[in-house]
């Protein structure tokens, strides 16, 4: 019986090519958009090298200073992190680093723009970079203001040529932002969407051209705190919150309140989207928003399928009348229409999978997201396909059942009321 249903479904889909195209387009494009969006979100929030310990890592990503007549939000300054974030109970390691900024170099008359990040030695212990040559710089390099640098593979090739991978570049010098550094290590390219570790060139914080950063409460720094285990994270959050409440500001007349905290990257995003006045993070709201957006987006092909099914089934009223006149049961007719919808949805899912692979490959190759290595989350694909199947079956049940219950004479005459 099922084999006959499948054969008939395939012939029907081939016979009505326009309806088939519209349905496949709706299902395929919807799944492709969902998979591409999920791949990008996964690249931002999921554990990937060098952020392999995200389950026990918190960040201090932003700060807000409030006064009676002024308010400032931005990134924390080094002085704030040094006074209040260092040596938190329950923290295994803590690292401070600058937000990456563009830096210009000139090599053989060529202008090269690179992303430069200044870090401490702990940066390489909190994060799990994959070195292809050399080793990271250390806390001693930071303390001694050593002009050393770690670069990524793309920077190695831009500065030293494509053959540098075989020859090696450790010990050679590069000029970045008007300063000369000795290369001590080369790491794999880190995708741009990994905001905390991303850069082309990493150098010690102490090599900054000015020491003014040592006194800044707000500036261009961030911090990552690696807890000893996940159970230590609530205590780290609470201790930092207590320290921030006691924070002393250089000019209390201008700003008297500091708002900052240890949070996950997802919580930081939710704070930016849903918090007025930097008051609190709302990760639950952000998850609900993303889930609702996905479900609502999946409703589009469902509505499309309902309309297409109604048109397709009404066109086949004569076929329905003949089959009922020869003893075809309502259940067999309903089963046939549902099998057709399931086949259509599965083919649409395959189209969506192929489209998403092509789009992700195009994004990686285009360089729109530097060093991106986007991949499909097959768990999300299967869940999305399951939702599409659910809506596909749902969209076919009512029109199929309504038509299957028609009297043969009414069906033959095209009466659908």
Kinemage of the C-alpha trace (Angstrom):
@kinemage 1
@onewidth
@group {chain A} dominant
@subgroup {mainchain}
@vectorlist {calphas} color= white
{ca unk a 1} P 0.000 0.000 0.000
{ca unk a 2} L 2.707 2.474 1.021
{ca unk a 3} L 4.732 1.682 -2.108
{ca unk a 4} L 1.702 2.473 -4.273
{ca unk a 5} L 1.163 5.742 -2.353
{ca unk a 6} L 4.802 6.721 -2.962
{ca unk a 7} L 4.664 5.914 -6.674
{ca unk a 8} L 1.450 7.882 -7.124
{ca unk a 9} L 2.790 10.792 -5.064
{ca unk a 10} L 5.909 10.997 -7.225
{ca unk a 11} L 3.863 10.975 -10.439
{ca unk a 12} L 1.515 13.656 -9.090
{ca unk a 13} L 4.432 15.913 -8.129
{ca unk a 14} L 5.899 15.528 -11.614
{ca unk a 15} L 2.537 16.179 -13.263
{ca unk a 16} L 1.823 19.470 -11.497
{ca unk a 17} L 5.214 21.079 -11.844
{ca unk a 18} L 4.164 24.620 -10.931
{ca unk a 19} L 2.585 23.624 -7.609
{ca unk a 20} L 5.577 21.396 -6.916
{ca unk a 21} L 8.033 24.218 -7.637
{ca unk a 22} L 6.181 26.701 -5.406
{ca unk a 23} L 6.071 24.218 -2.529
{ca unk a 24} L 9.692 23.141 -2.892
{ca unk a 25} L 10.801 26.770 -3.117
{ca unk a 26} L 8.964 27.701 0.073
{ca unk a 27} L 10.225 24.714 2.062
{ca unk a 28} L 13.773 24.741 0.675
{ca unk a 29} L 14.421 28.458 1.082
{ca unk a 30} L 12.913 28.495 4.575
{ca unk a 31} L 15.102 25.622 5.762
{ca unk a 32} L 18.169 27.142 4.080
{ca unk a 33} L 17.664 30.502 5.825
{ca unk a 34} L 17.193 28.764 9.180
{ca unk a 35} L 20.309 26.646 8.728
{ca unk a 36} L 22.461 29.597 7.660
{ca unk a 37} L 21.211 31.722 10.583
{ca unk a 38} L 21.827 28.836 12.990
{ca unk a 39} L 25.337 28.294 11.628
{ca unk a 40} L 26.170 31.951 12.255
{ca unk a 41} L 24.698 31.893 15.780
{ca unk a 42} L 26.570 28.667 16.492
{ca unk a 43} L 29.777 30.321 15.340
{ca unk a 44} L 29.201 33.149 17.836
{ca unk a 45} L 27.945 31.353 20.956
{ca unk a 46} L 28.870 27.649 20.804
{ca unk a 47} L 32.183 26.275 22.101
{ca unk a 48} L 34.716 26.246 19.261
{ca unk a 49} L 38.497 26.639 19.345
{ca unk a 50} L 39.984 28.677 20.830
{ca unk a 51} L 36.971 29.108 23.148
{ca unk a 52} L 36.719 25.476 24.226
{ca unk a 53} L 35.975 26.151 27.925
{ca unk a 54} L 32.935 28.392 27.554
{ca unk a 55} L 30.946 26.292 30.035
{ca unk a 56} L 33.100 27.649 32.862
{ca unk a 57} L 34.083 31.016 31.411
{ca unk a 58} L 32.581 34.423 32.205
{ca unk a 59} L 33.447 37.735 30.644
{ca unk a 60} L 33.431 41.375 31.676
{ca unk a 61} L 32.421 42.827 28.346
{ca unk a 62} L 30.934 46.227 29.124
{ca unk a 63} L 30.640 48.936 31.767
{ca unk a 64} L 28.226 51.765 32.476
{ca unk a 65} L 29.055 54.901 34.494
{ca unk a 66} L 26.106 56.887 35.817
{ca unk a 67} L 25.815 60.329 37.358
{ca unk a 68} L 23.093 62.851 38.056
{ca unk a 69} L 23.553 64.564 34.708
{ca unk a 70} L 25.578 62.169 32.598
{ca unk a 71} L 25.784 58.531 31.603
{ca unk a 72} L 28.491 56.632 29.727
{ca unk a 73} L 28.471 53.058 28.438
{ca unk a 74} L 31.275 51.259 26.694
{ca unk a 75} L 34.145 48.901 27.376
{ca unk a 76} L 35.898 48.665 30.751
{ca unk a 77} L 39.253 50.310 31.316
{ca unk a 78} L 42.385 48.550 32.465
{ca unk a 79} L 42.362 50.268 35.886
{ca unk a 80} L 38.818 49.048 36.589
{ca unk a 81} L 39.662 45.456 35.650
{ca unk a 82} L 42.937 45.518 37.570
{ca unk a 83} L 41.283 46.771 40.778
{ca unk a 84} L 38.054 44.798 40.812
{ca unk a 85} L 38.306 41.757 38.517
{ca unk a 86} L 41.731 40.409 39.380
{ca unk a 87} L 42.057 37.571 41.957
{ca unk a 88} L 38.357 36.738 42.253
{ca unk a 89} L 37.691 33.743 44.561
{ca unk a 90} L 36.858 30.665 42.511
{ca unk a 91} L 38.699 31.903 39.413
{ca unk a 92} L 41.391 29.629 38.034
{ca unk a 93} L 42.738 32.248 35.637
{ca unk a 94} L 41.847 35.789 34.527
{ca unk a 95} L 42.993 37.571 31.393
{ca unk a 96} L 42.724 41.202 30.254
{ca unk a 97} L 42.891 42.216 26.607
{ca unk a 98} L 41.950 45.095 24.350
{ca unk a 99} L 39.145 45.143 21.844
{ca unk a 100} L 40.716 44.456 18.446
{ca unk a 101} L 41.496 47.542 16.387
{ca unk a 102} L 42.742 48.017 12.854
{ca unk a 103} L 46.449 48.689 12.396
{ca unk a 104} L 48.259 49.620 9.192
{ca unk a 105} L 51.572 48.251 7.947
{ca unk a 106} L 53.599 48.813 4.780
{ca unk a 107} L 55.524 45.914 3.270
{ca unk a 108} L 57.357 46.417 -0.010
{ca unk a 109} L 55.182 49.407 -0.839
{ca unk a 110} L 52.000 47.457 -0.092
{ca unk a 111} L 49.534 48.663 2.521
{ca unk a 112} L 48.377 45.875 4.838
{ca unk a 113} L 45.525 46.331 7.297
{ca unk a 114} L 45.474 43.976 10.268
{ca unk a 115} L 43.354 43.478 13.371
{ca unk a 116} L 45.558 44.123 16.404
{ca unk a 117} L 44.810 42.933 19.944
{ca unk a 118} L 46.943 43.572 23.014
{ca unk a 119} L 46.814 40.902 25.716
{ca unk a 120} L 48.546 39.605 28.813
{ca unk a 121} L 50.278 36.240 29.117
{ca unk a 122} L 47.247 34.583 30.760
{ca unk a 123} L 45.309 35.090 27.532
{ca unk a 124} L 47.008 32.015 26.040
{ca unk a 125} L 46.140 29.866 29.055
{ca unk a 126} L 42.461 30.833 29.295
{ca unk a 127} L 41.952 30.287 25.563
{ca unk a 128} L 42.920 27.203 23.593
{ca unk a 129} L 44.748 28.496 20.508
{ca unk a 130} L 46.230 26.002 18.069
{ca unk a 131} L 49.844 26.910 17.326
{ca unk a 132} L 51.250 25.824 13.980
{ca unk a 133} L 54.663 27.301 14.805
{ca unk a 134} L 56.387 28.691 17.880
{ca unk a 135} L 54.715 29.461 21.190
{ca unk a 136} L 52.794 32.272 22.936
{ca unk a 137} L 54.398 35.179 24.727
{ca unk a 138} L 54.289 35.089 28.528
{ca unk a 139} L 53.485 37.216 31.564
{ca unk a 140} L 57.216 37.935 31.769
{ca unk a 141} L 57.105 39.370 28.242
{ca unk a 142} L 54.194 41.555 29.334
{ca unk a 143} L 55.976 42.684 32.507
{ca unk a 144} L 59.233 43.412 30.648
{ca unk a 145} L 57.515 45.239 27.768
{ca unk a 146} L 58.967 42.829 25.249
{ca unk a 147} L 58.143 43.674 21.658
{ca unk a 148} L 57.047 40.200 20.634
{ca unk a 149} L 53.995 39.087 18.651
{ca unk a 150} L 51.852 36.095 17.843
{ca unk a 151} L 50.334 36.215 14.368
{ca unk a 152} L 47.800 34.112 12.496
{ca unk a 153} L 48.416 32.141 9.322
{ca unk a 154} L 46.812 34.761 7.068
{ca unk a 155} L 49.081 37.495 8.473
{ca unk a 156} L 52.133 35.271 8.046
{ca unk a 157} L 51.254 34.811 4.366
{ca unk a 158} L 50.496 38.521 3.815
{ca unk a 159} L 53.776 39.675 5.375
{ca unk a 160} L 56.187 36.927 4.327
{ca unk a 161} L 54.618 35.280 1.271
{ca unk a 162} L 52.931 31.966 0.554
{ca unk a 163} L 56.158 29.959 1.033
{ca unk a 164} L 56.620 31.166 4.610
{ca unk a 165} L 54.704 28.189 6.007
{ca unk a 166} L 57.508 25.829 4.977
{ca unk a 167} L 60.390 28.175 5.782
{ca unk a 168} L 59.080 29.284 9.179
{ca unk a 169} L 58.753 32.844 10.456
{ca unk a 170} L 59.520 32.601 14.184
{ca unk a 171} L 62.268 35.113 14.968
{ca unk a 172} L 61.487 37.356 12.016
{ca unk a 173} L 60.162 40.864 12.568
{ca unk a 174} L 56.985 42.599 11.464
{ca unk a 175} L 56.026 46.247 11.720
{ca unk a 176} L 52.476 46.894 12.928
{ca unk a 177} L 50.984 50.259 13.863
{ca unk a 178} L 54.384 51.922 13.642
{ca unk a 179} L 56.034 49.435 16.030
{ca unk a 180} L 58.410 46.576 15.285
{ca unk a 181} L 57.751 43.150 16.835
{ca unk a 182} L 59.586 39.846 16.793
{ca unk a 183} L 57.322 36.931 15.855
{ca unk a 184} L 57.313 34.215 18.530
{ca unk a 185} L 54.344 32.147 17.372
{ca unk a 186} L 51.851 31.480 14.576
{ca unk a 187} L 48.292 30.289 15.247
{ca unk a 188} L 45.450 29.062 13.084
{ca unk a 189} L 43.120 31.772 11.826
{ca unk a 190} L 40.424 32.643 14.358
{ca unk a 191} L 37.012 33.512 12.840
{ca unk a 192} L 35.851 37.105 13.186
{ca unk a 193} L 32.690 35.986 14.995
{ca unk a 194} L 34.766 34.720 17.947
{ca unk a 195} L 34.867 38.255 19.274
{ca unk a 196} L 37.033 37.815 22.380
{ca unk a 197} L 39.971 35.890 20.849
{ca unk a 198} L 39.777 37.247 17.281
{ca unk a 199} L 42.697 39.213 15.818
{ca unk a 200} L 45.415 38.983 13.191
{ca unk a 201} L 48.222 40.067 15.504
{ca unk a 202} L 48.470 39.727 19.293
{ca unk a 203} L 51.090 41.685 21.275
{ca unk a 204} L 51.672 42.433 24.991
{ca unk a 205} L 49.511 45.152 26.551
{ca unk a 206} L 52.573 46.933 27.905
{ca unk a 207} L 53.756 47.736 24.369
{ca unk a 208} L 51.090 50.425 24.028
{ca unk a 209} L 52.516 53.746 22.961
{ca unk a 210} L 51.092 55.500 26.027
{ca unk a 211} L 50.693 54.342 29.624
{ca unk a 212} L 47.477 56.333 30.097
{ca unk a 213} L 45.431 53.120 29.932
{ca unk a 214} L 46.724 52.184 33.408
{ca unk a 215} L 44.436 54.822 34.961
{ca unk a 216} L 41.237 54.350 32.908
{ca unk a 217} L 37.982 53.167 34.471
{ca unk a 218} L 36.346 52.946 31.036
{ca unk a 219} L 38.398 52.348 27.939
{ca unk a 220} L 38.893 49.616 25.343
{ca unk a 221} L 39.548 46.521 27.477
{ca unk a 222} L 37.620 43.365 28.292
{ca unk a 223} L 38.296 40.404 30.580
{ca unk a 224} L 37.679 36.665 30.596
{ca unk a 225} L 37.427 34.760 33.870
{ca unk a 226} L 37.995 31.002 33.811
{ca unk a 227} L 36.331 29.383 36.811
{ca unk a 228} L 37.802 26.339 38.525
{ca unk a 229} L 34.569 24.585 37.633
{ca unk a 230} L 30.984 25.485 36.734
{ca unk a 231} L 29.976 25.437 40.411
{ca unk a 232} L 32.360 28.354 41.037
{ca unk a 233} L 30.643 30.702 38.580
{ca unk a 234} L 27.808 31.964 40.859
{ca unk a 235} L 30.351 32.863 43.533
{ca unk a 236} L 32.480 34.725 40.985
{ca unk a 237} L 29.444 36.696 39.834
{ca unk a 238} L 28.442 37.552 43.397
{ca unk a 239} L 31.941 38.622 44.474
{ca unk a 240} L 32.413 40.868 41.441
{ca unk a 241} L 28.973 42.429 41.987
{ca unk a 242} L 29.935 43.206 45.599
{ca unk a 243} L 33.234 44.754 44.527
{ca unk a 244} L 31.545 46.885 41.868
{ca unk a 245} L 29.080 48.250 44.439
{ca unk a 246} L 32.062 49.460 46.511
{ca unk a 247} L 33.954 50.844 43.513
{ca unk a 248} L 35.617 54.227 43.985
{ca unk a 249} L 35.367 56.595 41.028
{ca unk a 250} L 37.939 59.333 40.306
{ca unk a 251} L 35.294 62.068 39.990
{ca unk a 252} L 32.152 61.228 42.038
{ca unk a 253} L 30.576 64.526 41.035
{ca unk a 254} L 30.387 63.418 37.414
{ca unk a 255} L 29.760 59.675 37.923
{ca unk a 256} L 28.751 58.063 41.189
{ca unk a 257} L 27.538 54.603 40.093
{ca unk a 258} L 29.260 51.791 38.205
{ca unk a 259} L 27.392 48.955 36.514
{ca unk a 260} L 29.336 45.914 35.329
{ca unk a 261} L 29.280 42.199 35.930
{ca unk a 262} L 30.644 38.804 35.015
{ca unk a 263} L 28.403 37.179 32.406
{ca unk a 264} L 28.333 34.840 29.474
{ca unk a 265} L 28.527 36.222 25.950
{ca unk a 266} L 24.883 35.255 25.385
{ca unk a 267} L 23.890 37.197 28.510
{ca unk a 268} L 25.883 40.191 27.271
{ca unk a 269} L 23.989 40.143 23.970
{ca unk a 270} L 20.655 39.857 25.768
{ca unk a 271} L 21.555 42.842 27.940
{ca unk a 272} L 22.332 44.900 24.855
{ca unk a 273} L 19.033 43.976 23.181
{ca unk a 274} L 16.545 43.967 26.042
{ca unk a 275} L 17.905 45.999 28.953
{ca unk a 276} L 17.081 49.662 29.422
{ca unk a 277} L 19.807 51.441 31.309
{ca unk a 278} L 22.198 48.468 31.467
{ca unk a 279} L 20.216 47.115 34.392
{ca unk a 280} L 20.136 43.357 33.815
{ca unk a 281} L 20.717 40.595 31.301
{ca unk a 282} L 17.708 38.781 29.856
{ca unk a 283} L 18.957 35.524 28.312
{ca unk a 284} L 15.488 33.953 28.653
{ca unk a 285} L 13.958 36.707 26.556
{ca unk a 286} L 16.613 36.332 23.880
{ca unk a 287} L 16.084 32.551 23.703
{ca unk a 288} L 12.308 33.044 23.529
{ca unk a 289} L 12.726 35.657 20.798
{ca unk a 290} L 14.943 33.382 18.703
{ca unk a 291} L 12.587 30.413 19.178
{ca unk a 292} L 9.512 32.497 18.325
{ca unk a 293} L 11.235 33.899 15.247
{ca unk a 294} L 12.049 30.371 14.081
{ca unk a 295} L 8.502 29.083 14.618
{ca unk a 296} L 6.918 32.105 12.935
{ca unk a 297} L 9.318 31.769 10.033
{ca unk a 298} L 8.365 28.104 9.685
{ca unk a 299} L 4.693 29.099 9.500
{ca unk a 300} L 5.318 30.738 6.117
{ca unk a 301} L 5.807 27.486 4.189
{ca unk a 302} L 2.953 25.937 6.192
{ca unk a 303} L 0.511 28.614 5.006
{ca unk a 304} L 1.907 28.229 1.503
{ca unk a 305} L 1.339 24.480 1.657
{ca unk a 306} L -2.257 24.917 2.837
{ca unk a 307} L -3.059 27.128 -0.143
{ca unk a 308} L -1.242 24.878 -2.600
{ca unk a 309} L -2.912 21.771 -1.157
{ca unk a 310} L -6.357 23.286 -1.474
{ca unk a 311} L -5.735 24.213 -5.110
{ca unk a 312} L -4.166 20.853 -5.920
{ca unk a 313} L -6.888 18.796 -4.234
{ca unk a 314} L -9.726 20.778 -5.801
{ca unk a 315} L -8.145 20.224 -9.210
{ca unk a 316} L -8.279 16.490 -8.530
{ca unk a 317} L -11.971 16.384 -7.622
{ca unk a 318} L -12.786 14.187 -10.599
{ca unk a 319} L -10.084 11.709 -9.581
{ca unk a 320} L -11.481 11.681 -6.036
{ca unk a 321} L -15.024 11.091 -7.334
{ca unk a 322} L -13.944 8.194 -9.532
{ca unk a 323} L -11.932 6.541 -6.744
{ca unk a 324} L -14.828 6.867 -4.292
{ca unk a 325} L -17.276 5.524 -6.910
{ca unk a 326} L -15.093 2.411 -7.215
{ca unk a 327} L -15.047 1.886 -3.457
{ca unk a 328} L -12.069 3.971 -2.363
{ca unk a 329} L -12.314 4.736 1.369
{ca unk a 330} L -11.922 8.172 2.905
{ca unk a 331} L -8.910 6.969 4.896
{ca unk a 332} L -7.100 5.711 1.815
{ca unk a 333} L -7.625 9.067 0.097
{ca unk a 334} L -6.434 10.984 3.169
{ca unk a 335} L -3.416 8.694 3.399
{ca unk a 336} L -2.553 9.361 -0.236
{ca unk a 337} L -2.650 13.140 0.184
{ca unk a 338} L -0.592 12.987 3.382
{ca unk a 339} L 2.057 10.803 1.731
{ca unk a 340} L 2.254 13.344 -1.091
{ca unk a 341} L 2.834 16.112 1.456
{ca unk a 342} L 5.477 14.118 3.302
{ca unk a 343} L 7.328 13.338 0.059
{ca unk a 344} L 7.118 16.995 -0.942
{ca unk a 345} L 8.477 18.112 2.426
{ca unk a 346} L 11.358 15.619 2.363
{ca unk a 347} L 12.361 16.681 -1.138
{ca unk a 348} L 12.089 20.316 -0.009
{ca unk a 349} L 14.308 19.471 2.952
{ca unk a 350} L 16.936 18.030 0.608
{ca unk a 351} L 16.736 21.196 -1.513
{ca unk a 352} L 17.127 23.323 1.629
{ca unk a 353} L 20.157 21.296 2.741
{ca unk a 354} L 21.875 21.721 -0.626
{ca unk a 355} L 21.061 25.451 -0.716
{ca unk a 356} L 22.421 25.993 2.792
{ca unk a 357} L 25.670 24.157 1.958
{ca unk a 358} L 26.120 26.352 -1.114
{ca unk a 359} L 25.343 29.575 0.774
{ca unk a 360} L 27.671 28.721 3.674
{ca unk a 361} L 30.449 27.832 1.241
{ca unk a 362} L 29.891 31.135 -0.582
{ca unk a 363} L 30.064 33.091 2.695
{ca unk a 364} L 33.299 31.345 3.694
{ca unk a 365} L 34.853 31.934 0.271
{ca unk a 366} L 33.753 35.574 -0.004
{ca unk a 367} L 35.560 36.777 3.122
{ca unk a 368} L 32.495 38.740 4.249
{ca unk a 369} L 33.067 37.163 7.669
{ca unk a 370} L 36.874 37.003 7.976
{ca unk a 371} L 38.229 33.477 8.513
{ca unk a 372} L 34.714 32.046 8.855
{ca unk a 373} L 34.386 28.261 8.848
{ca unk a 374} L 30.616 27.953 8.915
{ca unk a 375} L 29.151 24.475 9.059
{ca unk a 376} L 25.687 22.959 9.202
{ca unk a 377} L 24.317 21.872 12.549
{ca unk a 378} L 22.599 18.619 11.540
{ca unk a 379} L 20.706 18.511 14.825
{ca unk a 380} L 19.089 21.826 13.915
{ca unk a 381} L 18.508 20.563 10.365
{ca unk a 382} L 16.671 17.486 11.623
{ca unk a 383} L 14.636 19.550 14.086
{ca unk a 384} L 13.723 22.060 11.366
{ca unk a 385} L 12.840 19.258 8.972
{ca unk a 386} L 10.690 17.701 11.694
{ca unk a 387} L 8.851 21.004 12.151
{ca unk a 388} L 8.411 21.260 8.379
{ca unk a 389} L 7.008 17.728 8.295
{ca unk a 390} L 4.625 18.549 11.132
{ca unk a 391} L 3.331 21.633 9.361
{ca unk a 392} L 3.269 19.757 6.059
{ca unk a 393} L 1.094 17.002 7.486
{ca unk a 394} L -1.049 19.528 9.328
{ca unk a 395} L -1.568 21.597 6.198
{ca unk a 396} L -2.746 18.553 4.285
{ca unk a 397} L -5.046 16.936 6.855
{ca unk a 398} L -8.001 19.293 6.689
{ca unk a 399} L -8.315 19.776 2.925
{ca unk a 400} L -7.678 16.065 2.331
{ca unk a 401} L -10.244 14.971 4.919
{ca unk a 402} L -12.806 17.446 3.633
{ca unk a 403} L -12.435 16.253 0.051
{ca unk a 404} L -12.313 12.588 1.003
{ca unk a 405} L -15.708 12.865 2.725
{ca unk a 406} L -17.454 14.246 -0.375
{ca unk a 407} L -20.102 12.138 -2.064
{ca unk a 408} L -18.795 10.767 -5.379
{ca unk a 409} L -21.410 12.706 -7.361
{ca unk a 410} L -20.512 15.983 -5.616
{ca unk a 411} L -16.822 15.381 -6.222
{ca unk a 412} L -17.394 14.619 -9.890
{ca unk a 413} L -19.355 17.865 -10.256
{ca unk a 414} L -16.696 19.877 -8.377
{ca unk a 415} L -18.927 20.839 -5.429
{ca unk a 416} L -16.704 21.562 -2.439
{ca unk a 417} L -19.008 23.281 0.043
